[in-house]
């Protein structure tokens, strides 16, 4: 009996450890994607505000609960599908989901589809946050560096900013460990993760940087 309990406990530890590693790997990939979106926005000449919005939108999967708008996240279509698993002899829900035969239909998914374009078109921070906001944006859990601070510091010092030949964007986040048994692998509740992207800088060929 004790041997069986020990075996089950060990299996649980291994399973949750593997799941946590998979979650963190996916989270890091999202940060790399977010950095790439920001770098692409800057290298074609968008201003810093547009770069910031592009980074935030790309990092939505890592941004936690939606604050604005307040919605019910229940997916009735998916719930009904899961409750009917195998009852009619059809494929399992996971197979149908992976094949794209079933699309998410909860209010959050629909709100994101409708509001992301409006968020990207917002002219200021207040308007953008009134359209779409997440917990990870509100508490600055997701942060970035696209070279804006260094450039503004040079301008304040009266120096001339010469655009470099490349654009480098870094995005980092304090990723929260939420799975059971996480203390077996990590001492803290958060893990610092980052993503970076470097692209050729070609906007200076046809645009003048205004730094606003």
VOGU-3710 file (C-alpha; in Angstrom, 3 decimals, decimal comma):
1> xxxxxxxxxx> 0,000/0,000/0,000  2,732/2,472/0,950  4,679/1,559/-2,152  1,624/2,307/-4,304  1,077/5,683/-2,635  4,734/6,572/-3,090  4,557/5,592/-6,761  1,416/7,706/-7,304  3,025/10,668/-5,532  6,151/10,376/-7,674
11> xxxxxxxxxx> 4,081/10,180/-10,858  2,157/13,305/-9,806  5,379/15,199/-9,140  6,784/14,212/-12,536  3,527/15,065/-14,319  3,104/18,487/-12,723  6,782/19,235/-13,269  6,524/18,410/-16,973  3,316/20,438/-17,267  4,915/23,445/-15,570
21> xxxxxxxxxx> 7,925/23,266/-17,888  5,604/23,095/-20,903  3,632/26,109/-19,653  6,796/28,129/-19,116  8,191/27,155/-22,515  4,968/28,306/-24,171  5,038/31,528/-22,151  8,581/32,254/-23,290  7,671/31,599/-26,924  4,839/34,126/-26,584
31> xxxxxxxxxx> 7,322/36,714/-25,291  9,589/36,073/-28,291  6,568/36,520/-30,555  5,658/39,732/-28,745  9,190/41,090/-29,173  9,107/40,217/-32,880  5,798/42,038/-33,330  7,225/45,114/-31,632  10,400/45,034/-33,719  8,416/44,663/-36,916
41> xxxxxxxxxx> 6,199/47,617/-35,985  9,219/49,823/-35,308  11,280/48,836/-38,317  8,508/49,915/-40,705  8,283/53,305/-39,012  5,480/53,200/-36,446  5,906/55,489/-33,438  6,635/54,224/-29,919  2,982/54,202/-28,890  2,096/51,895/-31,775
51> xxxxxxxxxx> 5,091/49,687/-30,957  3,901/49,383/-27,374  0,382/48,414/-28,429  1,724/45,811/-30,856  3,832/44,281/-28,068  0,910/44,179/-25,639  -1,534/42,624/-28,099  0,951/39,908/-29,043  1,434/39,137/-25,332  -2,297/38,699/-24,587
61> xxxxxxxxxx> -1,948/34,922/-23,963  0,464/35,772/-21,110  -1,545/38,710/-19,785  -3,912/36,944/-17,400  -7,537/37,826/-16,745  -9,352/40,383/-18,846  -10,234/43,506/-16,838  -11,943/45,529/-19,560  -14,546/44,670/-20,678  -15,972/42,555/-17,854
71> xxxxxxxxxx> -17,323/39,382/-19,434  -18,422/35,842/-18,705  -15,659/33,500/-19,921  -17,918/30,439/-20,091  -17,729/28,751/-23,484  -21,125/27,078/-23,834  -20,218/25,400/-27,123  -17,082/23,811/-25,689  -18,864/22,845/-22,457  -21,620/21,065/-24,370
81> xxxxxxxxxx> -19,036/19,347/-26,560  -17,087/18,065/-23,564  -20,256/16,813/-21,864  -21,196/14,802/-24,963  -17,796/13,152/-25,435  -18,192/9,796/-27,137  -21,941/9,742/-26,556  -22,775/9,775/-30,246  -19,784/7,704/-31,387  -18,109/10,746/-32,947
91> xxxxxxxxxx> -14,510/11,856/-32,598  -13,323/13,074/-29,234  -13,576/16,844/-28,581  -9,792/17,235/-28,568  -9,470/15,727/-32,049  -12,173/18,045/-33,368  -10,572/21,060/-31,714  -7,135/20,253/-33,146  -8,646/19,875/-36,608  -10,322/23,272/-36,335
101> xxxxxxxxxx> -13,816/21,836/-36,600  -14,899/23,609/-33,408  -14,173/27,298/-32,856  -14,148/29,089/-29,484  -17,382/30,957/-28,887  -17,052/32,519/-25,433  -17,547/36,226/-24,888  -13,863/36,926/-24,254  -12,836/35,490/-27,613  -15,518/37,510/-29,396
111> xxxxxxxxxx> -14,632/40,682/-27,480  -10,951/40,320/-28,376  -11,777/39,881/-32,053  -13,877/43,048/-32,004  -11,784/45,219/-29,701  -8,175/44,534/-30,690  -8,475/46,644/-33,889  -10,077/49,445/-31,843  -7,326/49,143/-29,226  -4,662/49,409/-31,925
121> xxxxxxxxxx> -6,373/52,543/-33,238  -6,569/54,272/-29,841  -4,685/57,557/-29,739  -3,741/57,548/-26,073  -3,306/55,336/-23,010  -6,629/56,218/-21,381  -8,633/55,430/-24,500  -6,742/52,193/-25,113  -7,275/50,911/-21,546  -10,977/51,814/-21,744
131> xxxxxxxxxx> -11,282/49,606/-24,822  -9,207/46,601/-23,704  -7,217/45,842/-20,576  -5,733/42,808/-18,817  -4,364/42,116/-15,379  -0,845/41,675/-16,751  -0,992/45,108/-18,371  -2,416/46,824/-15,308  0,276/45,684/-12,857  3,134/46,044/-15,374
141> xxxxxxxxxx> 3,803/42,305/-15,302  4,708/42,573/-18,986  7,444/45,119/-19,720  9,564/45,918/-22,751  12,579/47,838/-24,033  12,669/48,961/-27,649  15,373/51,598/-27,293  12,975/54,479/-26,596  14,335/55,354/-23,141  17,945/55,499/-24,320
151> xxxxxxxxxx> 17,020/57,700/-27,290  15,012/60,130/-25,152  17,869/60,331/-22,640  20,245/61,321/-25,451  17,813/63,990/-26,652  17,479/65,409/-23,127  21,269/65,589/-22,952  21,365/67,568/-26,197  22,923/64,739/-28,167  22,023/63,716/-31,710
161> xxxxxxxxxx> 20,361/60,339/-32,038  21,638/58,367/-35,006  19,394/55,366/-35,794  21,261/52,085/-35,704  21,233/49,550/-38,505  19,104/47,143/-36,460  16,073/47,298/-34,188  16,253/45,222/-31,023  13,203/44,727/-28,814  13,207/42,878/-25,495
171> xxxxxxxxxx> 10,054/41,816/-23,646  10,126/40,355/-20,153  7,614/39,157/-17,605  7,370/37,817/-14,063  5,579/34,586/-14,945  3,393/33,227/-12,137  3,690/29,551/-11,212  0,163/28,389/-10,472  0,361/24,592/-10,673  0,297/22,329/-7,593
181> xxxxxxxxxx> 3,644/21,058/-6,258  5,488/23,974/-7,857  7,600/24,416/-4,725  9,283/21,107/-5,544  10,928/22,733/-8,568  10,996/26,490/-7,788  11,426/28,337/-4,508  9,357/31,363/-5,543  5,903/31,818/-7,008  7,218/33,729/-10,029
191> xxxxxxxxxx> 9,840/33,034/-12,687  11,473/35,809/-14,690  11,235/35,148/-18,436  12,160/37,213/-21,466  12,065/37,245/-25,239  14,147/39,234/-27,702  13,940/40,019/-31,406  16,351/41,821/-33,738  15,422/43,055/-37,217  17,099/45,188/-39,845
201> xxxxxxxxxx> 16,232/48,847/-39,339  15,104/50,352/-42,629  12,612/53,082/-41,670  15,344/55,832/-41,506  15,671/55,479/-45,283  12,271/57,095/-45,830  11,169/58,551/-42,441  12,513/61,026/-39,896  12,278/59,907/-36,251  10,267/62,347/-34,108
211> xx> 10,508/60,420/-30,807  6,990/60,928/-29,556
//
